Amino acid sequence: MSNLSSLRVGGLVPLTMIDFPGHLAAVVFLQGCPWQCLYCQNPHLQKEKSAESLSSWEEVETFLATRKGKLDGVIFSGGEPLLTPQIRALAERVHALGFLVALHTGGAFPERLLDLLPLLNWVGFDVKVPFSEYAAITQVPNSGLLAEQSLDLLINSNIPFEVRTTAHPNFLSQEKLWMLVQELIQKGVEIFALQRARDLKGDYLPGFYDPSFVDTLRPLFKHFILR
Ligand code: SF4
């Protein structure tokens, strides 16, 4: 715990029934992200804030101690949770407290993901656009290379995972989504969630795809989710 006592987390959702399939979980939001996606839904988590404004990891553990037998797991989300150097120690603590560990990631740190894989029970993997076009979204060169390396690591592990893509009308045309889907199918991705983009108030943005196009995607995956 000592190397975690100075860690500050960006937020805690005490209960979710939808973010870790089949499980009741809490969500721990970790601060910071190396990318600057133009449509980021968590801009307050992109940068690391001053320690005073955040919760401590000790407070998270105190909360989790009250949830034994009530929650199945903890999801690390962000920001990009793999940016946090102590992520492996955090996952070990969560397991030691008796909970499963899930991760939401965009795959910016393949080496850290590889190190963490043995501790993960489920991953929600965010894919933004075809891998060759990532920089237009993240504003960071080579980000698509890192994301693709991370997804390949995940595919070659035995960790259950879902690939999810946010369908933003200004950043992912129907043609680009089709390209992306072909890449995922070639890699053997079986579970794919297409997420309608929302504004910061939570309302759907206008300009979603033709329903007949969405229907062509459904049979391409073992499990296709529209949310
Ligand atoms: S990777 Fe996620 S958290 Fe980071 S900037 Fe992009 S949308 Fe926001």
Residues whose N, C-alpha, C, O or C-beta is under 5 A from the ligand:
A	BS01	SF4	C33 W35 Q36 C37 C40 Q41 G78 G79 E80 G106
